[in-house]
Amino acid sequence: MKSLLMVMALVFSTAAFAEYVEQGEACSSEGQRAYVYNGEDQDVFVCENGKWNFLYKRMPNEQD
């Protein structure tokens, strides 16, 4: 059970699903990504130097 919680903490620390993130807004986890849904597509942001920076727009048919 302890290892499961550690894995879940790692997963959630590297990817965030956010309703709204704004370019330049403060963030705390360097390298963390936020996926903001805009209708059918997603805007992907990454935490760099303590601020959210737009990375790319992910389309619905895009695979990981």
Secondary structure as the mmCIF struct_conf table of DSSP 4:
data_model
#
loop_
_struct_conf.conf_type_id
_struct_conf.id
_struct_conf.beg_label_comp_id
_struct_conf.beg_label_asym_id
_struct_conf.beg_label_seq_id
_struct_conf.end_label_comp_id
_struct_conf.end_label_asym_id
_struct_conf.end_label_seq_id
HELX_RH_AL_P HELX_RH_AL_P1 LYS A 2 THR A 14
STRN STRN1 ALA A 15 ALA A 18
BEND BEND1 GLU A 19 GLU A 19
TURN_TY1_P TURN_TY1_P1 GLN A 23 GLY A 24
STRN STRN2 ALA A 26 ALA A 26
BEND BEND2 SER A 28 SER A 29
TURN_TY1_P TURN_TY1_P2 GLU A 30 GLY A 31
STRN STRN3 ARG A 33 ASN A 38
TURN_TY1_P TURN_TY1_P3 GLY A 39 GLU A 40
STRN STRN4 ASP A 41 GLU A 48
TURN_TY1_P TURN_TY1_P4 ASN A 49 GLY A 50
STRN STRN5 LYS A 51 ARG A 58
HELX_LH_PP_P HELX_LH_PP_P1 MET A 59 MET A 59
TURN_TY1_P TURN_TY1_P5 PRO A 60 ASN A 61
#
